[in-house]
Amino acid sequence: MDQIQSPSYTVSINNGFKVVSVRQGASLLAGLARNGIFIPSACGGNARCGYCKVKVVQGNTGLTPPEQPLISAEEREAQIRLGCQFKVQSDCAIEIPPHLFSVKRFSGKVAKKSLLTYDILHLTIDLIAPQTMDFIAGQYVQLKSAAYNGKDPVLRDFSIASSPASKTSIELMIRKIPNGIFTPWAFDILKVGDPISFTGPYGEFRASQNVDKPMLLIAGGSGMAPIYSILQDLYNKKQMRNSRYFFGAQTQRDLFHISQLSALEKDCPCFKFIPALSNEPVDTDWKGERGLITDVVSRNIPNCKDYEAYLCGSPGMINACIKVLTDCGMPAQNIFYDKFS
């Protein structure tokens, strides 16, 4: 007996810029992916990460119970839904960030794997299909782990650490999460030569076009990745701006890429790298800055109203930096950030 096919409905995206067909009852997240449009998602469509937000211009805007904690009152007023929870039951219209139209699914293989510190992994992935990727320094990809030890595959976001000039491979910095699912696989299971898949590039974190404004860069741990990509890109394009890069760590064993950034300082007098240690024992040979990175920034640049800030790290670190910067005179619109979960 022939199987009865479910009807399909049209989804108009960004006022008809693109129109796709999605099967009745499918989630918007899955239906768009089948049409080659990838919305960020880190939980596999289980309404836990809250990444897959879309604006529903026409269609059912009632929230399901799982998405209610993840949608703010302002977002609800703006008709924001989670793509994984929106089930297509009729023709509808949505809006998504335009850069998502350029996101693709990539397959590759692990070309290099090494430790930058005891808990930060450096991964180089050679692209197979497609063989090249265009991206903007500051963007990220979503890697998919393989199933292992009874654990299902999961998706995780990682900022690209390499320069956009390298189109046939990407480099990532992955910090190990204790009791995690993805990072134990990346650290302990994944081997050089293994296949790996991801989607990207995502994100709108990038250097502005305000080339006359000095840059104040602040990061910690694997938050260095997008900053390092941006610095390489500016250097390669001979567009280095007056910039100060404050890197926060606990002790010397948390520092990495010191020689590369010191070399950049020598090549570019307008650039200064300022690592700061918050928990370094007092009797060591460390001669650099000490203390919380926020205190170090305010000591070195007490008046930062003429700067632009680029922040990468945990939500707590980002929020603390924003407060310090605004207290030191920086307009909120000059602060750009990439919060790592």
SEPADREN-942480 format. One record per residue (C-alpha): residue number from 1; residue in three letters; x, z, y. Coordinates in steps of 0.2 Angstrom, whole numbers, plus 5000, padded with zeros to 4 digits. Layout:
N
+-----+------+------+------+------+
|  nr | rest |   px |   pz |   py |
+-----+------+------+------+------+
| NUM |  ala |    X |    Z |    Y |
...
+-----+------+------+------+------+
This chain:
341
+-----+------+------+------+------+
|  nr | rest |   px |   pz |   py |
+-----+------+------+------+------+
|   1 |  met | 5000 | 5000 | 5000 |
|   2 |  asp | 5007 | 4996 | 5017 |
|   3 |  gln | 5011 | 5010 | 5028 |
|   4 |  ile | 5001 | 5012 | 5044 |
|   5 |  gln | 5012 | 5011 | 5059 |
|   6 |  ser | 5009 | 5023 | 5073 |
|   7 |  pro | 5005 | 5015 | 5090 |
|   8 |  ser | 5018 | 5014 | 5103 |
|   9 |  tyr | 5016 | 5017 | 5122 |
|  10 |  thr | 5026 | 5011 | 5137 |
|  11 |  val | 5038 | 5022 | 5147 |
|  12 |  ser | 5041 | 5016 | 5164 |
|  13 |  ile | 5058 | 5023 | 5171 |
|  14 |  asn | 5062 | 5025 | 5189 |
|  15 |  asn | 5048 | 5015 | 5196 |
|  16 |  gly | 5049 | 5001 | 5183 |
|  17 |  phe | 5068 | 4999 | 5184 |
|  18 |  lys | 5067 | 4999 | 5165 |
|  19 |  val | 5052 | 5000 | 5154 |
|  20 |  val | 5054 | 5004 | 5135 |
|  21 |  ser | 5042 | 5007 | 5121 |
|  22 |  val | 5041 | 5023 | 5112 |
|  23 |  arg | 5031 | 5027 | 5096 |
|  24 |  gln | 5016 | 5039 | 5098 |
|  25 |  gly | 5020 | 5057 | 5095 |
|  26 |  ala | 5039 | 5055 | 5097 |
|  27 |  ser | 5048 | 5066 | 5109 |
|  28 |  leu | 5054 | 5058 | 5125 |
|  29 |  leu | 5072 | 5063 | 5121 |
|  30 |  ala | 5072 | 5054 | 5104 |
|  31 |  gly | 5062 | 5039 | 5110 |
|  32 |  leu | 5073 | 5035 | 5124 |
|  33 |  ala | 5089 | 5037 | 5113 |
|  34 |  arg | 5081 | 5024 | 5101 |
|  35 |  asn | 5081 | 5013 | 5116 |
|  36 |  gly | 5099 | 5016 | 5121 |
|  37 |  ile | 5095 | 5028 | 5135 |
|  38 |  phe | 5104 | 5045 | 5132 |
|  39 |  ile | 5098 | 5061 | 5141 |
|  40 |  pro | 5110 | 5076 | 5140 |
|  41 |  ser | 5105 | 5088 | 5126 |
|  42 |  ala | 5116 | 5101 | 5117 |
|  43 |  cys | 5104 | 5109 | 5105 |
|  44 |  gly | 5097 | 5094 | 5096 |
|  45 |  gly | 5080 | 5095 | 5103 |
|  46 |  asn | 5076 | 5113 | 5100 |
|  47 |  ala | 5072 | 5118 | 5118 |
|  48 |  arg | 5087 | 5130 | 5119 |
|  49 |  cys | 5099 | 5122 | 5130 |
|  50 |  gly | 5087 | 5116 | 5144 |
|  51 |  tyr | 5098 | 5101 | 5148 |
|  52 |  cys | 5086 | 5087 | 5144 |
|  53 |  lys | 5076 | 5088 | 5160 |
|  54 |  val | 5066 | 5073 | 5167 |
|  55 |  lys | 5053 | 5071 | 5180 |
|  56 |  val | 5036 | 5066 | 5174 |
|  57 |  val | 5028 | 5055 | 5187 |
|  58 |  gln | 5013 | 5050 | 5176 |
|  59 |  gly | 5008 | 5058 | 5160 |
|  60 |  asn | 5006 | 5076 | 5153 |
|  61 |  thr | 5015 | 5088 | 5164 |
|  62 |  gly | 5008 | 5104 | 5155 |
|  63 |  leu | 5023 | 5115 | 5148 |
|  64 |  thr | 5024 | 5120 | 5130 |
|  65 |  pro | 5029 | 5138 | 5126 |
|  66 |  pro | 5047 | 5134 | 5121 |
|  67 |  glu | 5051 | 5126 | 5138 |
|  68 |  gln | 5042 | 5138 | 5149 |
|  69 |  pro | 5058 | 5150 | 5151 |
|  70 |  leu | 5069 | 5135 | 5155 |
|  71 |  ile | 5059 | 5127 | 5169 |
|  72 |  ser | 5059 | 5136 | 5186 |
|  73 |  ala | 5044 | 5138 | 5197 |
|  74 |  glu | 5051 | 5125 | 5209 |
|  75 |  glu | 5055 | 5113 | 5194 |
|  76 |  arg | 5037 | 5115 | 5188 |
|  77 |  glu | 5030 | 5111 | 5205 |
|  78 |  ala | 5041 | 5095 | 5204 |
|  79 |  gln | 5034 | 5090 | 5187 |
|  80 |  ile | 5050 | 5093 | 5178 |
|  81 |  arg | 5049 | 5093 | 5159 |
|  82 |  leu | 5061 | 5095 | 5144 |
|  83 |  gly | 5063 | 5078 | 5136 |
|  84 |  cys | 5063 | 5086 | 5119 |
|  85 |  gln | 5046 | 5094 | 5121 |
|  86 |  phe | 5037 | 5080 | 5130 |
|  87 |  lys | 5028 | 5071 | 5116 |
|  88 |  val | 5023 | 5053 | 5120 |
|  89 |  gln | 5004 | 5052 | 5118 |
|  90 |  ser | 5000 | 5038 | 5131 |
|  91 |  asp | 5008 | 5026 | 5144 |
|  92 |  cys | 5019 | 5037 | 5156 |
|  93 |  ala | 5031 | 5036 | 5170 |
|  94 |  ile | 5047 | 5046 | 5172 |
|  95 |  glu | 5062 | 5048 | 5184 |
|  96 |  ile | 5080 | 5051 | 5178 |
|  97 |  pro | 5097 | 5051 | 5187 |
|  98 |  pro | 5102 | 5033 | 5189 |
|  99 |  his | 5119 | 5036 | 5181 |
| 100 |  leu | 5111 | 5039 | 5164 |
| 101 |  phe | 5108 | 5020 | 5162 |
| 102 |  ser | 5126 | 5018 | 5160 |
| 103 |  val | 5128 | 5031 | 5146 |
| 104 |  lys | 5132 | 5023 | 5129 |
| 105 |  arg | 5135 | 5029 | 5111 |
| 106 |  phe | 5153 | 5028 | 5106 |
| 107 |  ser | 5163 | 5029 | 5090 |
| 108 |  gly | 5181 | 5033 | 5089 |
| 109 |  lys | 5195 | 5042 | 5079 |
| 110 |  val | 5206 | 5057 | 5083 |
| 111 |  ala | 5223 | 5050 | 5089 |
| 112 |  lys | 5231 | 5067 | 5094 |
| 113 |  lys | 5227 | 5085 | 5092 |
| 114 |  ser | 5238 | 5099 | 5099 |
| 115 |  leu | 5236 | 5117 | 5106 |
| 116 |  leu | 5238 | 5119 | 5125 |
| 117 |  thr | 5237 | 5138 | 5123 |
| 118 |  tyr | 5231 | 5149 | 5109 |
| 119 |  asp | 5213 | 5146 | 5112 |
| 120 |  ile | 5213 | 5128 | 5121 |
| 121 |  leu | 5214 | 5113 | 5111 |
| 122 |  his | 5220 | 5096 | 5118 |
| 123 |  leu | 5211 | 5081 | 5109 |
| 124 |  thr | 5214 | 5063 | 5111 |
| 125 |  ile | 5201 | 5051 | 5105 |
| 126 |  asp | 5204 | 5032 | 5103 |
| 127 |  leu | 5189 | 5022 | 5106 |
| 128 |  ile | 5183 | 5010 | 5092 |
| 129 |  ala | 5165 | 5004 | 5097 |
| 130 |  pro | 5164 | 5000 | 5111 |
| 131 |  gln | 5183 | 4999 | 5113 |
| 132 |  thr | 5183 | 5004 | 5131 |
| 133 |  met | 5174 | 5016 | 5143 |
| 134 |  asp | 5172 | 5015 | 5161 |
| 135 |  phe | 5170 | 5033 | 5169 |
| 136 |  ile | 5172 | 5042 | 5185 |
| 137 |  ala | 5185 | 5056 | 5186 |
| 138 |  gly | 5175 | 5072 | 5184 |
| 139 |  gln | 5162 | 5066 | 5171 |
| 140 |  tyr | 5159 | 5073 | 5154 |
| 141 |  val | 5155 | 5067 | 5136 |
| 142 |  gln | 5144 | 5075 | 5123 |
| 143 |  leu | 5153 | 5076 | 5106 |
| 144 |  lys | 5145 | 5078 | 5089 |
| 145 |  ser | 5152 | 5089 | 5076 |
| 146 |  ala | 5151 | 5085 | 5057 |
| 147 |  ala | 5142 | 5096 | 5045 |
| 148 |  tyr | 5153 | 5109 | 5037 |
| 149 |  asn | 5152 | 5125 | 5027 |
| 150 |  gly | 5133 | 5124 | 5027 |
| 151 |  lys | 5132 | 5121 | 5046 |
| 152 |  asp | 5122 | 5107 | 5053 |
| 153 |  pro | 5130 | 5095 | 5066 |
| 154 |  val | 5129 | 5100 | 5084 |
| 155 |  leu | 5132 | 5092 | 5101 |
| 156 |  arg | 5143 | 5100 | 5115 |
| 157 |  asp | 5148 | 5094 | 5132 |
| 158 |  phe | 5167 | 5092 | 5137 |
| 159 |  ser | 5174 | 5086 | 5153 |
| 160 |  ile | 5186 | 5071 | 5152 |
| 161 |  ala | 5203 | 5077 | 5156 |
| 162 |  ser | 5212 | 5060 | 5156 |
| 163 |  ser | 5213 | 5047 | 5170 |
| 164 |  pro | 5199 | 5033 | 5172 |
| 165 |  ala | 5214 | 5021 | 5171 |
| 166 |  ser | 5215 | 5024 | 5153 |
| 167 |  lys | 5200 | 5015 | 5146 |
| 168 |  thr | 5203 | 5014 | 5128 |
| 169 |  ser | 5205 | 5032 | 5125 |
| 170 |  ile | 5199 | 5049 | 5132 |
| 171 |  glu | 5207 | 5066 | 5132 |
| 172 |  leu | 5198 | 5083 | 5131 |
| 173 |  met | 5202 | 5101 | 5133 |
| 174 |  ile | 5191 | 5112 | 5121 |
| 175 |  arg | 5191 | 5131 | 5123 |
| 176 |  lys | 5188 | 5140 | 5107 |
| 177 |  ile | 5172 | 5151 | 5107 |
| 178 |  pro | 5173 | 5166 | 5095 |
| 179 |  asn | 5159 | 5164 | 5082 |
| 180 |  gly | 5154 | 5147 | 5088 |
| 181 |  ile | 5149 | 5132 | 5078 |
| 182 |  phe | 5157 | 5117 | 5086 |
| 183 |  thr | 5174 | 5124 | 5091 |
| 184 |  pro | 5179 | 5131 | 5074 |
| 185 |  trp | 5175 | 5114 | 5067 |
| 186 |  ala | 5186 | 5106 | 5081 |
| 187 |  phe | 5200 | 5118 | 5079 |
| 188 |  asp | 5201 | 5121 | 5060 |
| 189 |  ile | 5192 | 5106 | 5051 |
| 190 |  leu | 5194 | 5091 | 5062 |
| 191 |  lys | 5210 | 5081 | 5058 |
| 192 |  val | 5220 | 5067 | 5066 |
| 193 |  gly | 5213 | 5051 | 5060 |
| 194 |  asp | 5195 | 5058 | 5057 |
| 195 |  pro | 5181 | 5048 | 5064 |
| 196 |  ile | 5171 | 5056 | 5079 |
| 197 |  ser | 5156 | 5051 | 5089 |
| 198 |  phe | 5150 | 5055 | 5106 |
| 199 |  thr | 5139 | 5049 | 5120 |
| 200 |  gly | 5144 | 5047 | 5139 |
| 201 |  pro | 5149 | 5047 | 5152 |
| 202 |  tyr | 5137 | 5060 | 5160 |
| 203 |  gly | 5138 | 5069 | 5176 |
| 204 |  glu | 5139 | 5067 | 5195 |
| 205 |  phe | 5154 | 5079 | 5198 |
| 206 |  arg | 5167 | 5069 | 5207 |
| 207 |  ala | 5178 | 5068 | 5222 |
| 208 |  ser | 5169 | 5064 | 5238 |
| 209 |  gln | 5173 | 5049 | 5249 |
| 210 |  asn | 5177 | 5061 | 5263 |
| 211 |  val | 5196 | 5056 | 5262 |
| 212 |  asp | 5201 | 5065 | 5278 |
| 213 |  lys | 5194 | 5082 | 5272 |
| 214 |  pro | 5207 | 5093 | 5263 |
| 215 |  met | 5202 | 5098 | 5245 |
| 216 |  leu | 5201 | 5116 | 5238 |
| 217 |  leu | 5201 | 5115 | 5219 |
| 218 |  ile | 5197 | 5131 | 5209 |
| 219 |  ala | 5196 | 5132 | 5190 |
| 220 |  gly | 5201 | 5143 | 5175 |
| 221 |  gly | 5204 | 5139 | 5157 |
| 222 |  ser | 5197 | 5122 | 5150 |
| 223 |  gly | 5189 | 5121 | 5168 |
| 224 |  met | 5205 | 5112 | 5172 |
| 225 |  ala | 5199 | 5096 | 5163 |
| 226 |  pro | 5189 | 5088 | 5176 |
| 227 |  ile | 5201 | 5094 | 5190 |
| 228 |  tyr | 5216 | 5086 | 5181 |
| 229 |  ser | 5206 | 5070 | 5179 |
| 230 |  ile | 5202 | 5069 | 5197 |
| 231 |  leu | 5220 | 5073 | 5202 |
| 232 |  gln | 5227 | 5059 | 5191 |
| 233 |  asp | 5214 | 5047 | 5198 |
| 234 |  leu | 5219 | 5051 | 5216 |
| 235 |  tyr | 5237 | 5050 | 5212 |
| 236 |  asn | 5236 | 5033 | 5202 |
| 237 |  lys | 5226 | 5026 | 5217 |
| 238 |  lys | 5238 | 5032 | 5230 |
| 239 |  gln | 5224 | 5042 | 5238 |
| 240 |  met | 5231 | 5060 | 5236 |
| 241 |  arg | 5223 | 5071 | 5249 |
| 242 |  asn | 5229 | 5087 | 5257 |
| 243 |  ser | 5224 | 5099 | 5242 |
| 244 |  arg | 5226 | 5116 | 5235 |
| 245 |  tyr | 5223 | 5119 | 5217 |
| 246 |  phe | 5220 | 5138 | 5212 |
| 247 |  phe | 5220 | 5140 | 5194 |
| 248 |  gly | 5214 | 5157 | 5187 |
| 249 |  ala | 5221 | 5165 | 5171 |
| 250 |  gln | 5223 | 5182 | 5164 |
| 251 |  thr | 5241 | 5181 | 5158 |
| 252 |  gln | 5256 | 5169 | 5157 |
| 253 |  arg | 5250 | 5164 | 5139 |
| 254 |  asp | 5234 | 5157 | 5147 |
| 255 |  leu | 5244 | 5145 | 5158 |
| 256 |  phe | 5247 | 5126 | 5153 |
| 257 |  his | 5251 | 5109 | 5161 |
| 258 |  ile | 5263 | 5119 | 5173 |
| 259 |  ser | 5277 | 5106 | 5172 |
| 260 |  gln | 5265 | 5092 | 5175 |
| 261 |  leu | 5257 | 5100 | 5190 |
| 262 |  ser | 5274 | 5105 | 5197 |
| 263 |  ala | 5280 | 5087 | 5195 |
| 264 |  leu | 5264 | 5082 | 5205 |
| 265 |  glu | 5269 | 5094 | 5219 |
| 266 |  lys | 5286 | 5086 | 5220 |
| 267 |  asp | 5279 | 5069 | 5221 |
| 268 |  cys | 5265 | 5073 | 5233 |
| 269 |  pro | 5270 | 5086 | 5247 |
| 270 |  cys | 5252 | 5087 | 5252 |
| 271 |  phe | 5247 | 5095 | 5235 |
| 272 |  lys | 5250 | 5113 | 5230 |
| 273 |  phe | 5247 | 5121 | 5214 |
| 274 |  ile | 5244 | 5140 | 5214 |
| 275 |  pro | 5241 | 5149 | 5197 |
| 276 |  ala | 5235 | 5167 | 5198 |
| 277 |  leu | 5235 | 5180 | 5185 |
| 278 |  ser | 5223 | 5194 | 5184 |
| 279 |  asn | 5229 | 5204 | 5170 |
| 280 |  glu | 5248 | 5201 | 5169 |
| 281 |  pro | 5258 | 5217 | 5165 |
| 282 |  val | 5267 | 5223 | 5180 |
| 283 |  asp | 5284 | 5223 | 5171 |
| 284 |  thr | 5285 | 5204 | 5167 |
| 285 |  asp | 5295 | 5191 | 5176 |
| 286 |  trp | 5280 | 5183 | 5184 |
| 287 |  lys | 5283 | 5179 | 5202 |
| 288 |  gly | 5267 | 5170 | 5207 |
| 289 |  glu | 5250 | 5176 | 5213 |
| 290 |  arg | 5241 | 5191 | 5205 |
| 291 |  gly | 5223 | 5196 | 5205 |
| 292 |  leu | 5206 | 5188 | 5204 |
| 293 |  ile | 5206 | 5170 | 5209 |
| 294 |  thr | 5193 | 5174 | 5222 |
| 295 |  asp | 5204 | 5187 | 5230 |
| 296 |  val | 5219 | 5175 | 5229 |
| 297 |  val | 5209 | 5161 | 5237 |
| 298 |  ser | 5203 | 5172 | 5252 |
| 299 |  arg | 5221 | 5178 | 5255 |
| 300 |  asn | 5228 | 5161 | 5255 |
| 301 |  ile | 5214 | 5152 | 5265 |
| 302 |  pro | 5204 | 5165 | 5275 |
| 303 |  asn | 5196 | 5151 | 5285 |
| 304 |  cys | 5191 | 5136 | 5274 |
| 305 |  lys | 5177 | 5129 | 5285 |
| 306 |  asp | 5186 | 5112 | 5286 |
| 307 |  tyr | 5189 | 5111 | 5267 |
| 308 |  glu | 5179 | 5103 | 5253 |
| 309 |  ala | 5178 | 5114 | 5237 |
| 310 |  tyr | 5178 | 5108 | 5219 |
| 311 |  leu | 5174 | 5122 | 5206 |
| 312 |  cys | 5175 | 5122 | 5187 |
| 313 |  gly | 5172 | 5136 | 5176 |
| 314 |  ser | 5159 | 5149 | 5170 |
| 315 |  pro | 5143 | 5152 | 5179 |
| 316 |  gly | 5150 | 5169 | 5184 |
| 317 |  met | 5166 | 5162 | 5191 |
| 318 |  ile | 5157 | 5148 | 5200 |
| 319 |  asn | 5145 | 5160 | 5209 |
| 320 |  ala | 5158 | 5172 | 5214 |
| 321 |  cys | 5169 | 5158 | 5221 |
| 322 |  ile | 5154 | 5151 | 5231 |
| 323 |  lys | 5151 | 5168 | 5239 |
| 324 |  val | 5169 | 5170 | 5244 |
| 325 |  leu | 5170 | 5152 | 5251 |
| 326 |  thr | 5154 | 5154 | 5261 |
| 327 |  asp | 5160 | 5171 | 5268 |
| 328 |  cys | 5176 | 5162 | 5273 |
| 329 |  gly | 5166 | 5149 | 5283 |
| 330 |  met | 5164 | 5134 | 5271 |
| 331 |  pro | 5147 | 5125 | 5273 |
| 332 |  ala | 5137 | 5126 | 5257 |
| 333 |  gln | 5136 | 5107 | 5257 |
| 334 |  asn | 5155 | 5106 | 5256 |
| 335 |  ile | 5155 | 5115 | 5239 |
| 336 |  phe | 5154 | 5104 | 5223 |
| 337 |  tyr | 5154 | 5112 | 5206 |
| 338 |  asp | 5153 | 5110 | 5187 |
| 339 |  lys | 5147 | 5125 | 5178 |
| 340 |  phe | 5153 | 5127 | 5160 |
| 341 |  ser | 5141 | 5136 | 5148 |
+-----+------+------+------+------+
